[in-house]
Amino acid sequence: MGTRYFALISGIVYILIGLFGFIPGMVATPGPGGPDVAVNTGYGYLLETFPTNFLLNLVHIGVGIWGLVSYRSYLKARSYGRGLALFYGVLAIMGLLPVLNTVFSLMPIFGNDVWLHALTAAIAAFFGFKEPTAAELRNHESEMVGGRRSRRF
């Protein structure tokens, strides 16, 4: 799978995750004992596994849109992979620290979100920092016309 298709597929997946977080039947109410979040609108566990709330759903949709927009060009898709690797890598580390695992009481990023964010960061790093294939280079060159980016999508 190429870098552009990674951006497309991850974009679709993150938009779906964000939308699923708004469906009450997909989000289980949190039990006692978890960290408190100030933004408790939509707070619960997506698929009874991943902590989420309204703001985190918006972040997922934003990341998904970023992926779909980045799909149009190899360079944008590569930048998306690099940015996603850094963003979710930081979130994975923050999720391990009790003082930061709710992003200053705004979004829950603890529990199963930690390994999911770390896995996302690792896959995104692979596609963002890997050496481009010959096909990716050819497609990138076809995007360029006379030193300027063509309007062809």
N, CA, C and O of each residue as an XYZ file, in Angstrom:
612
protein
N       0.856     -1.167      0.000
C       0.000      0.000      0.000
C       0.900      1.227      0.000
O       1.903      1.278      0.712
N       0.530      2.207     -0.803
C       1.306      3.416     -0.910
C       0.913      4.449      0.126
O      -0.086      4.308      0.832
N       1.713      5.473      0.196
C       1.508      6.544      1.173
C       0.174      7.247      0.952
O      -0.526      7.574      1.910
N      -0.176      7.480     -0.307
C      -1.457      8.145     -0.589
C      -2.626      7.297     -0.113
O      -3.584      7.826      0.451
N      -2.561      5.989     -0.332
C      -3.660      5.125      0.101
C      -3.717      5.009      1.616
O      -4.796      4.827      2.181
N      -2.578      5.111      2.277
C      -2.592      5.165      3.738
C      -3.378      6.393      4.197
O      -4.209      6.299      5.100
N      -3.115      7.544      3.574
C      -3.833      8.769      3.944
C      -5.335      8.613      3.699
O      -6.146      9.029      4.525
N      -5.701      8.017      2.573
C      -7.117      7.818      2.247
C      -7.789      6.876      3.239
O      -8.841      7.203      3.788
N      -7.198      5.719      3.470
C      -7.818      4.720      4.345
C      -7.870      5.210      5.786
O      -8.897      5.072      6.450
N      -6.772      5.779      6.275
C      -6.796      6.267      7.661
C      -7.758      7.447      7.798
O      -8.392      7.608      8.841
N      -7.872      8.264      6.767
C      -8.837      9.368      6.799
C     -10.258      8.861      6.933
O     -11.033      9.372      7.741
N     -10.599      7.863      6.148
C     -11.946      7.284      6.221
C     -12.177      6.650      7.587
O     -13.235      6.838      8.188
N     -11.200      5.904      8.078
C     -11.340      5.225      9.373
C     -11.545      6.246     10.491
O     -12.407      6.061     11.350
N     -10.756      7.325     10.482
C     -10.884      8.309     11.562
C     -12.185      9.090     11.480
O     -12.746      9.453     12.513
N     -12.670      9.355     10.291
C     -13.983     10.003     10.185
C     -15.057      9.077     10.749
O     -15.937      9.523     11.484
N     -14.990      7.805     10.412
C     -15.971      6.852     10.945
C     -15.888      6.740     12.461
O     -16.917      6.707     13.136
N     -14.675      6.682     13.004
C     -14.511      6.622     14.459
C     -15.129      7.853     15.114
O     -15.832      7.746     16.119
N     -14.859      9.024     14.533
C     -15.432     10.252     15.076
C     -16.951     10.258     15.015
O     -17.608     10.675     15.968
N     -17.510      9.804     13.911
C     -18.973      9.761     13.782
C     -19.589      8.723     14.707
O     -20.640      8.970     15.300
N     -18.945      7.558     14.841
C     -19.454      6.529     15.745
C     -19.512      7.040     17.180
O     -20.387      6.634     17.945
N     -18.591      7.924     17.553
C     -18.580      8.476     18.899
C     -19.791      9.333     19.210
O     -20.090      9.589     20.377
N     -20.499      9.782     18.165
C     -21.707     10.584     18.362
C     -22.973      9.732     18.415
O     -24.052     10.250     18.702
N     -22.856      8.454     18.147
C     -24.017      7.559     18.168
C     -24.136      6.962     19.568
O     -23.271      6.194     19.990
N     -25.210      7.312     20.293
C     -25.327      6.862     21.684
C     -25.217      5.347     21.864
O     -24.655      4.901     22.864
N     -25.723      4.556     20.950
C     -25.665      3.104     21.077
C     -24.265      2.532     20.936
O     -24.029      1.382     21.304
N     -23.330      3.321     20.407
C     -21.952      2.863     20.223
C     -21.074      3.215     21.418
O     -19.951      2.724     21.532
N     -21.588      4.072     22.317
C     -20.793      4.580     23.435
C     -21.417      4.126     24.752
O     -22.551      4.486     25.070
N     -20.664      3.333     25.511
C     -21.121      2.871     26.825
C     -20.788      3.923     27.875
O     -19.752      4.582     27.796
N     -21.660      4.074     28.844
C     -21.408      5.042     29.909
C     -20.243      4.560     30.766
O     -20.096      3.362     31.011
N     -19.411      5.509     31.222
C     -18.242      5.114     32.026
C     -18.659      4.683     33.424
O     -19.596      5.229     34.006
N     -17.962      3.718     33.937
C     -18.206      3.274     35.303
C     -17.408      4.121     36.281
O     -16.660      5.005     35.865
N     -17.555      3.868     37.552
C     -16.797      4.621     38.543
C     -15.319      4.244     38.514
O     -14.949      3.141     38.113
N     -14.495      5.173     38.943
C     -13.079      4.871     39.082
C     -12.187      5.451     38.002
O     -10.968      5.480     38.172
N     -12.748      5.909     36.905
C     -11.934      6.495     35.841
C     -11.649      7.956     36.117
O     -12.300      8.568     36.964
N     -10.689      8.520     35.413
C     -10.396      9.945     35.590
C     -11.589     10.815     35.201
O     -12.358     10.468     34.305
N     -11.731     11.932     35.877
C     -12.800     12.867     35.555
C     -12.371     13.759     34.401
O     -11.204     14.132     34.285
N     -13.330     14.092     33.553
C     -13.084     15.051     32.483
C     -14.075     16.190     32.635
O     -15.239     15.976     32.973
N     -13.599     17.411     32.380
C     -14.461     18.584     32.509
C     -15.509     18.606     31.406
O     -16.642     19.030     31.631
N     -15.135     18.150     30.218
C     -16.071     18.089     29.096
C     -16.659     16.684     29.081
O     -16.102     15.769     28.475
N     -17.797     16.530     29.760
C     -18.377     15.190     29.862
C     -19.495     14.953     28.857
O     -20.187     13.938     28.937
N     -19.685     15.870     27.911
C     -20.661     15.676     26.845
C     -20.190     14.530     25.960
O     -19.105     14.591     25.381
N     -20.996     13.499     25.857
C     -20.646     12.339     25.052
C     -19.565     11.474     25.664
O     -19.018     10.594     24.999
N     -19.253     11.718     26.926
C     -18.185     10.948     27.579
C     -18.634      9.506     27.800
O     -19.719      9.250     28.322
N     -17.787      8.582     27.398
C     -18.071      7.168     27.567
C     -16.998      6.347     26.887
O     -15.904      6.841     26.612
N     -17.312      5.092     26.616
C     -16.363      4.169     26.004
C     -16.917      3.695     24.663
O     -17.907      2.965     24.607
N     -16.264      4.120     23.592
C     -16.645      3.703     22.249
C     -16.411      2.204     22.127
O     -15.322      1.709     22.416
N     -17.446      1.490     21.696
C     -17.397      0.030     21.597
C     -16.996     -0.609     22.929
O     -16.386     -1.678     22.957
N     -17.345      0.052     24.018
C     -17.055     -0.384     25.383
C     -15.560     -0.583     25.642
O     -15.180     -1.306     26.563
N     -14.710      0.059     24.828
C     -13.274     -0.171     24.922
C     -12.450      1.098     24.970
O     -11.513      1.193     25.763
N     -12.776      2.071     24.142
C     -11.943      3.262     23.970
C     -12.632      4.487     24.562
O     -13.728      4.845     24.129
N     -12.000      5.142     25.556
C     -12.620      6.333     26.126
C     -12.732      7.436     25.078
O     -11.822      7.647     24.276
N     -13.861      8.131     25.102
C     -14.093      9.197     24.133
C     -15.019     10.246     24.739
O     -15.661     10.008     25.762
N     -15.078     11.392     24.103
C     -16.058     12.419     24.428
C     -16.255     13.292     23.191
O     -15.666     13.038     22.140
N     -17.077     14.308     23.327
C     -17.430     15.176     22.207
C     -16.194     15.774     21.539
O     -16.087     15.749     20.313
N     -15.263     16.310     22.322
C     -14.077     16.944     21.751
C     -13.172     15.943     21.037
O     -12.631     16.244     19.973
N     -13.008     14.767     21.612
C     -12.169     13.748     20.977
C     -12.793     13.279     19.664
O     -12.078     12.985     18.707
N     -14.126     13.207     19.618
C     -14.800     12.859     18.365
C     -14.505     13.909     17.289
O     -14.273     13.566     16.130
N     -14.516     15.179     17.675
C     -14.198     16.249     16.719
C     -12.750     16.150     16.243
O     -12.465     16.388     15.069
N     -11.837     15.800     17.147
C     -10.432     15.618     16.760
C     -10.315     14.479     15.746
O      -9.603     14.610     14.751
N     -11.006     13.368     15.989
C     -10.961     12.239     15.059
C     -11.496     12.628     13.683
O     -10.920     12.253     12.662
N     -12.583     13.369     13.655
C     -13.139     13.807     12.370
C     -12.170     14.748     11.672
O     -11.987     14.659     10.458
N     -11.546     15.651     12.427
C     -10.557     16.559     11.846
C      -9.363     15.823     11.260
O      -8.901     16.158     10.169
N      -8.859     14.819     11.977
C      -7.740     14.008     11.477
C      -8.169     13.264     10.214
O      -7.390     13.138      9.269
N      -9.401     12.775     10.198
C      -9.911     12.078      9.019
C     -10.014     12.985      7.809
O      -9.647     12.593      6.701
N     -10.510     14.187      8.013
C     -10.601     15.143      6.903
C      -9.209     15.496      6.403
O      -8.988     15.600      5.197
N      -8.282     15.678      7.312
C      -6.886     15.956      6.942
C      -6.341     14.830      6.057
O      -5.652     15.092      5.071
N      -6.648     13.590      6.407
C      -6.202     12.451      5.607
C      -6.817     12.441      4.219
O      -6.125     12.176      3.236
N      -8.112     12.729      4.128
C      -8.775     12.744      2.817
C      -8.233     13.857      1.926
O      -8.052     13.663      0.724
N      -7.977     15.004      2.509
C      -7.416     16.120      1.738
C      -5.988     15.790      1.302
O      -5.580     16.148      0.197
N      -5.244     15.123      2.146
C      -3.847     14.787      1.859
C      -3.712     13.710      0.799
O      -2.661     13.602      0.168
N      -4.730     12.924      0.592
C      -4.693     11.838     -0.381
C      -4.399     12.331     -1.800
O      -3.870     11.579     -2.619
N      -4.729     13.554     -2.086
C      -4.614     14.070     -3.448
C      -3.184     14.150     -3.971
O      -2.984     14.153     -5.186
N      -2.205     14.214     -3.111
C      -0.823     14.391     -3.541
C       0.106     13.539     -2.681
O      -0.123     13.368     -1.483
N       1.150     13.009     -3.303
C       2.108     12.196     -2.557
C       2.776     13.007     -1.452
O       2.896     12.530     -0.323
N       3.213     14.233     -1.762
C       3.901     15.047     -0.752
C       2.987     15.386      0.417
O       3.421     15.379      1.569
N       1.728     15.680      0.125
C       0.783     15.970      1.203
C       0.516     14.719      2.038
O       0.408     14.790      3.262
N       0.413     13.583      1.368
C       0.177     12.325      2.091
C       1.374     11.979      2.973
O       1.204     11.503      4.095
N       2.578     12.218      2.470
C       3.773     11.957      3.271
C       3.821     12.899      4.477
O       4.153     12.478      5.585
N       3.494     14.155      4.260
C       3.450     15.113      5.378
C       2.375     14.728      6.388
O       2.568     14.877      7.595
N       1.250     14.237      5.895
C       0.179     13.758      6.769
C       0.695     12.606      7.643
O       0.456     12.588      8.851
N       1.394     11.657      7.038
C       1.943     10.532      7.795
C       2.910     10.997      8.867
O       2.875     10.515      9.999
N       3.772     11.937      8.507
C       4.735     12.457      9.484
C       4.033     13.203     10.608
O       4.347     13.005     11.782
N       3.087     14.056     10.251
C       2.353     14.811     11.268
C       1.546     13.908     12.176
O       1.496     14.107     13.390
N       0.909     12.905     11.571
C       0.108     11.963     12.345
C       0.988     11.164     13.301
O       0.598     10.912     14.441
N       2.173     10.766     12.841
C       3.098     10.023     13.697
C       3.491     10.853     14.914
O       3.506     10.348     16.037
N       3.802     12.105     14.695
C       4.190     12.977     15.814
C       3.005     13.236     16.746
O       3.132     13.132     17.965
N       1.858     13.572     16.165
C       0.672     13.903     16.952
C       0.245     12.733     17.833
O       0.076     12.887     19.042
N       0.070     11.560     17.218
C      -0.389     10.411     17.992
C       0.709      9.826     18.874
O       0.409      9.193     19.886
N       1.965     10.026     18.511
C       3.053      9.630     19.402
C       3.028     10.429     20.693
O       3.200      9.877     21.779
N       2.815     11.726     20.568
C       2.708     12.585     21.755
C       1.483     12.198     22.582
O       1.559     12.132     23.809
N       0.353     11.943     21.915
C      -0.849     11.546     22.656
C      -0.649     10.219     23.389
O      -1.148     10.051     24.502
N       0.070      9.280     22.785
C       0.334      7.999     23.451
C       1.153      8.214     24.721
O       0.866      7.617     25.758
N       2.166      9.062     24.638
C       2.987      9.360     25.818
C       2.171     10.093     26.875
O       2.259      9.783     28.063
N       1.376     11.066     26.438
C       0.531     11.797     27.384
C      -0.454     10.863     28.079
O      -0.743     11.040     29.262
N      -0.973      9.869     27.355
C      -1.923      8.926     27.934
C      -1.331      8.077     29.035
O      -2.060      7.545     29.872
N      -0.008      7.942     29.046
C       0.663      7.171     30.094
C       0.872      7.972     31.376
O       1.095      7.395     32.440
N       0.801      9.282     31.280
C       1.063     10.150     32.428
C      -0.254     10.557     33.090
O      -1.087     11.207     32.459
N      -0.447     10.181     34.345
C      -1.723     10.479     35.010
C      -2.099     11.964     34.994
O      -3.283     12.299     34.945
N      -1.127     12.835     35.034
C      -1.440     14.262     35.065
C      -1.899     14.773     33.684
O      -2.542     15.820     33.601
N      -1.577     14.052     32.616
C      -1.919     14.501     31.264
C      -2.882     13.571     30.535
O      -3.241     13.853     29.391
N      -3.311     12.475     31.153
C      -4.089     11.490     30.413
C      -5.530     11.907     30.110
O      -6.305     11.123     29.562
N      -5.880     13.125     30.464
C      -7.171     13.674     30.042
C      -6.971     14.993     29.299
O      -7.915     15.771     29.162
N      -5.771     15.250     28.823
C      -5.428     16.489     28.099
C      -6.021     17.689     28.843
O      -6.868     18.413     28.320
N      -5.555     17.872     30.060
C      -5.976     18.986     30.912
C      -7.488     18.966     31.152
O      -8.143     20.008     31.136
N      -8.026     17.779     31.371
C      -9.448     17.525     31.655
C     -10.371     17.815     30.478
O     -11.567     18.032     30.674
N      -9.838     17.824     29.262
C     -10.668     18.096     28.087
C     -11.051     16.831     27.331
O     -12.205     16.676     26.932
N     -10.094     15.920     27.128
C     -10.342     14.720     26.331
C      -9.693     13.507     26.997
O      -8.551     13.592     27.450
N     -10.394     12.395     27.062
C      -9.804     11.199     27.653
C      -8.888     10.485     26.656
O      -9.327     10.109     25.569
N      -7.625     10.297     27.020
C      -6.687      9.574     26.151
C      -5.960      8.496     26.951
O      -4.788      8.222     26.694
N      -6.632      7.891     27.903
C      -6.038      6.878     28.769
C      -6.526      5.493     28.351
O      -7.276      5.353     27.385
N      -6.098      4.496     29.074
C      -6.572      3.125     28.849
C      -6.185      2.591     27.479
O      -5.035      2.713     27.057
N      -7.143      2.006     26.795
C      -6.887      1.399     25.491
C      -6.524      2.417     24.420
O      -5.965      2.051     23.386
N      -6.833      3.684     24.650
C      -6.426      4.722     23.689
C      -4.903      4.807     23.577
O      -4.386      5.165     22.519
N      -4.189      4.488     24.638
C      -2.726      4.599     24.624
C      -2.130      3.675     23.565
O      -1.350      4.125     22.726
N      -2.484      2.392     23.593
C      -1.903      1.475     22.599
C      -2.422      1.767     21.202
O      -1.698      1.587     20.223
N      -3.674      2.217     21.096
C      -4.211      2.565     19.781
C      -3.466      3.769     19.193
O      -3.147      3.785     18.004
N      -3.194      4.766     20.021
C      -2.436      5.929     19.557
C      -1.006      5.554     19.204
O      -0.460      6.055     18.221
N      -0.394      4.678     19.994
C       0.976      4.240     19.691
C       1.021      3.449     18.385
O       1.939      3.630     17.586
N       0.048      2.584     18.164
C      -0.016      1.819     16.921
C      -0.236      2.749     15.722
O       0.402      2.585     14.681
N      -1.123      3.709     15.867
C      -1.361      4.688     14.795
C      -0.086      5.452     14.490
O       0.255      5.658     13.325
N       0.623      5.874     15.534
C       1.873      6.619     15.335
C       2.906      5.776     14.608
O       3.605      6.278     13.728
N       3.014      4.503     14.963
C       4.005      3.626     14.321
C       3.684      3.406     12.842
O       4.577      3.473     11.997
N       2.431      3.147     12.530
C       2.044      2.936     11.129
C       2.209      4.223     10.333
O       2.698      4.199      9.203
N       1.800      5.351     10.920
C       1.945      6.634     10.238
C       3.415      6.971     10.014
O       3.771      7.524      8.973
N       4.271      6.643     10.980
C       5.706      6.894     10.822
C       6.271      6.064      9.678
O       7.109      6.548      8.918
N       5.823      4.828      9.550
C       6.280      3.988      8.451
C       5.980      4.655      7.108
O       6.863      4.775      6.259
N       4.740      5.085      6.922
C       4.362      5.678      5.635
C       4.896      7.100      5.477
O       5.166      7.530      4.355
N       5.051      7.828      6.564
C       5.524      9.199      6.465
C       7.019      9.334      6.250
O       7.479     10.293      5.630
N       7.785      8.366      6.768
C       9.237      8.488      6.717
C       9.920      7.439      5.833
O      11.144      7.448      5.706
N       9.149      6.542      5.225
C       9.763      5.509      4.386
C      10.267      6.117      3.079
O       9.821      7.181      2.649
N      11.194      5.418      2.474
C      11.729      5.833      1.184
C      10.627      5.643      0.129
O      10.018      4.574      0.074
N      10.360      6.652     -0.702
C       9.283      6.502     -1.694
C       9.617      5.423     -2.725
O      10.774      5.243     -3.103
N       8.594      4.719     -3.166
C       8.770      3.706     -4.202
C       8.903      4.391     -5.556
O       8.634      5.584     -5.690
N       9.317      3.629     -6.548
C       9.449      4.181     -7.899
C       8.103      4.682     -8.419
O       8.038      5.719     -9.080
N       7.032      3.948     -8.122
C       5.698      4.369     -8.564
C       5.290      5.680     -7.895
O       4.704      6.550     -8.539
N       5.598      5.823     -6.608
C       5.263      7.074     -5.916
C       6.046      8.244     -6.499
O       5.513      9.344     -6.646
N       7.308      8.006     -6.828
C       8.117      9.059     -7.435
C       7.586      9.434     -8.816
O       7.536     10.615     -9.160
N       7.189      8.434     -9.612
C       6.617      8.730    -10.930
C       5.337      9.530    -10.792
O       5.129     10.500    -11.521
N       4.471      9.133     -9.859
C       3.222      9.866     -9.658
C       3.488     11.285     -9.179
O       2.791     12.220     -9.572
N       4.497     11.445     -8.330
C       4.844     12.781     -7.851
C       5.346     13.640     -9.007
O       4.982     14.810     -9.126
N       6.186     13.048     -9.860
C       6.706     13.805    -11.003
C       5.598     14.181    -11.965
O       5.651     15.246    -12.579
N       4.578     13.314    -12.110
C       3.479     13.652    -13.004
C       2.604     14.755    -12.421
O       1.871     15.415    -13.157
N       2.672     14.962    -11.110
C       1.942     16.065    -10.486
C       2.601     17.400    -10.784
O       1.957     18.449    -10.753
N       3.885     17.346    -11.070
C       4.655     18.569    -11.315
C       4.715     18.842    -12.821
O       5.011     17.938    -13.602
N       4.442     20.057    -13.221
C       4.518     20.435    -14.631
C       5.322     21.722    -14.709
O       4.885     22.765    -14.224
N       6.495     21.647    -15.317
C       7.306     22.847    -15.474
C       7.682     23.505    -14.162
O       7.760     24.731    -14.081
N       7.918     22.697    -13.125
C       8.298     23.268    -11.839
C       7.120     23.765    -11.019
O       7.285     24.165     -9.867
N       5.921     23.741    -11.613
C       4.727     24.162    -10.876
C       3.793     22.971    -10.738
O       3.785     22.066    -11.573
N       3.029     22.989     -9.700
C       2.073     21.913     -9.467
C       0.927     22.064    -10.483
O       0.405     23.159    -10.691
N       0.553     20.950    -11.103
C      -0.542     20.993    -12.067
C      -1.868     21.051    -11.328
O      -1.926     20.796    -10.125
N      -2.920     21.381    -12.037
C      -4.248     21.441    -11.449
C      -4.936     20.078    -11.503
O      -6.045     19.932    -10.988
N      -4.308     19.092    -12.108
C      -4.888     17.785    -12.240
C      -4.910     17.088    -10.877
O      -3.916     17.097    -10.149
N      -6.032     16.496    -10.548
C      -6.161     15.807     -9.270
C      -6.196     14.343     -9.570
O      -6.301     13.527     -8.654
